[in-house]
């Protein structure tokens, strides 16, 4: 095997500023034998793996044109920026004061919610009152018919009970009279034992 074109793992890592242990581990994972150095194909593969560019040779470096730069010179003094405040206040710029709520939209939302609850409560109260009125009217109608019948029957009861009372009293008086007549025929209790 021609080792003249091979480069040692140490040299590859140094030239590309890579950690030797990382490159060695990667070589093991890629089945690259490092015991006799790295072939150009191995180097290309590792450059792709570690996303590094090949190092320019001396000939390539000489072929690269030198970039000419022009310095403008120090014709002015650069000042350090001033320290600006971290907090600014607009209070000094205003000439009037205003009053307002911290969160008017939240206040409006709360008002709308409460107003809605009050409206629902009023509607429910009206419905309850209407139901109570309807029930009262229905009860009055049911009672009115029965009350008229009751009034007629009460008058009839009054007449009938008075008649019955009178008749009962008369019958009781007659019975009492008959008992008195029977008692008048009897002997006193003391005389009954001597006869």
C-alpha positions in Angstrom: 0.0 0.0 0.0 1.3 3.4 -0.9 1.5 5.4 2.4 2.9 8.5 0.7 -0.5 9.9 -0.1 -1.9 9.0 3.4 -2.1 11.5 6.2 -2.1 10.6 9.8 -5.2 10.9 11.9 -3.4 13.4 14.2 -2.4 15.6 11.2 -6.0 15.5 9.8 -7.5 16.6 13.1 -4.8 19.3 13.6 -5.3 20.7 10.1 -9.1 20.9 10.5 -9.2 21.9 14.1 -11.2 18.8 15.1 -11.0 16.7 18.3 -9.1 13.5 17.7 -11.4 11.4 19.8 -14.5 12.6 17.8 -12.8 11.9 14.5 -11.5 8.5 15.7 -15.0 7.5 16.9 -16.5 8.5 13.6 -13.8 6.5 11.7 -14.8 3.4 13.7 -18.5 4.0 12.9 -17.7 4.4 9.1 -15.3 1.4 9.1 -12.3 3.5 8.2 -9.0 1.9 9.2 -6.7 4.6 10.7 -3.7 2.3 11.6 -1.8 3.3 8.3 -3.2 6.8 8.1 -6.1 8.2 6.1 -6.3 8.0 2.3 -7.4 11.0 0.3 -10.8 9.3 -0.2 -11.1 8.8 3.6 -10.2 12.4 4.2 -12.8 13.6 1.7 -15.4 11.4 3.4 -14.5 12.8 6.9 -14.6 16.4 5.6 -18.2 15.7 4.5 -19.0 14.1 7.8 -17.6 17.1 9.8 -18.5 19.7 7.2 -15.0 21.1 6.8 -13.2 22.3 3.7 -9.9 20.9 2.4 -6.8 22.9 3.2 -5.2 24.7 0.3 -1.8 23.5 -0.7 1.1 25.9 -1.0 0.7 25.9 -4.8 -3.0 26.7 -4.4 -2.2 29.4 -1.9 0.3 30.9 -4.3 -2.3 30.8 -7.1 -4.8 32.7 -5.1 -4.6 36.4 -5.9 -3.8 38.7 -3.0 -6.7 40.9 -2.0 -5.7 44.6 -2.0 -7.2 46.8 0.6 -7.2 50.5 1.0 -7.4 52.0 4.5 -9.1 55.4 4.8 -6.9 56.5 7.6 -7.7 58.0 11.0 -9.1 61.4 9.9 -11.7 61.7 12.7 -12.0 60.7 16.4 -14.5 58.1 17.3 -16.4 59.0 20.5 -17.9 56.6 22.9 -21.7 56.7 22.8 -23.2 58.6 25.7 -25.1 56.8 28.4 -28.8 57.1 27.7 -31.4 56.7 30.4 -33.1 53.3 30.7 -36.4 54.8 31.7 -38.2 57.7 30.0 -41.3 59.6 31.3 -43.9 61.3 29.1 -45.3 63.1 32.2 -43.1 66.1 31.6 -44.4 66.5 28.0 -48.1 66.6 29.0 -49.8 69.8 30.0 -53.1 68.3 31.1 -54.5 65.4 33.1 -57.2 62.9 32.2 -59.3 60.7 34.3 -60.3 57.2 33.2 -60.9 53.6 34.3 -58.0 51.2 34.2 -59.9 48.7 32.1 -63.1 50.1 30.7 -63.8 47.1 28.5 -63.7 44.8 31.5 -66.0 47.2 33.3 -68.4 47.2 30.4 -68.3 43.4 30.2 -69.1 43.2 34.0 -72.0 45.7 33.6 -73.4 43.8 30.6 -73.2 40.5 32.6 -74.9 42.0 35.7 -77.5 43.8 33.6 -78.3 40.6 31.8 -78.7 38.8 35.1 -81.1 41.5 36.4 -83.1 41.4 33.2 -83.5 37.6 33.5 -84.5 37.9 37.2 -87.1 40.5 36.3 -88.5 38.3 33.5 -88.7 35.3 35.8 -90.4 37.4 38.5 -93.0 38.6 36.0 -93.6 35.0 34.8 -94.0 33.9 38.5 -96.5 36.7 39.1 -98.5 35.8 36.0 -98.6 32.2 37.1 -99.7 33.2 40.6 -102.4 35.4 39.1 -103.6 32.7 36.7 -103.7 30.1 39.6 -105.7 32.6 41.8 -108.2 33.3 39.0 -108.6 29.6 38.4 -109.1 28.9 42.1 -111.7 31.8 42.3 -113.6 30.3 39.4 -113.6 26.8 41.0 -114.7 28.2 44.3 -117.3 30.6 42.9 -119.4 27.8 41.4 -119.1 25.7 44.6 -119.7 28.7 46.8 -123.1 29.4 45.1 -124.1 25.7 45.5 -122.9 25.8 49.2 -124.9 29.0 49.8 -128.1 27.3 48.5 -127.5 24.1 50.4 -126.7 26.1 53.6 -130.1 27.8 53.3 -131.8 24.5 52.8 -129.8 23.0 55.7 -130.9 25.8 57.9 -134.6 25.2 57.1 -134.2 21.4 57.4 -132.2 21.5 60.6 -134.7 23.9 62.1 -137.6 21.6 61.2 -135.8 18.5 62.5 -134.9 20.3 65.7 -138.5 21.4 66.2 -139.8 17.9 65.5 -137.2 16.3 67.7 -138.1 18.6 70.5 -141.8 17.9 70.1 -141.2 14.1 70.1 -139.0 14.4 73.1 -141.7 16.3 75.0 -144.3 13.7 74.1 -141.9 10.9 75.2 -141.3 12.7 78.5 -145.0 13.1 79.1 -145.6 9.4 78.5 -142.8 8.5 80.9 -144.3 10.8 83.5 -147.6 9.0 83.1 -146.0 5.7 83.6 -144.1 6.9 86.6 -147.3 8.1 88.2 -148.6 4.6 88.2 -145.8 3.2 90.1 -145.3 2.9 93.9 -142.6 4.5 95.8 -139.6 2.2 96.3 -140.2 1.8 100.1 -143.8 0.7 99.6 -142.9 -1.8 96.9 -141.2 -4.1 99.4 -144.3 -4.2 101.8 -146.9 -5.4 99.3 
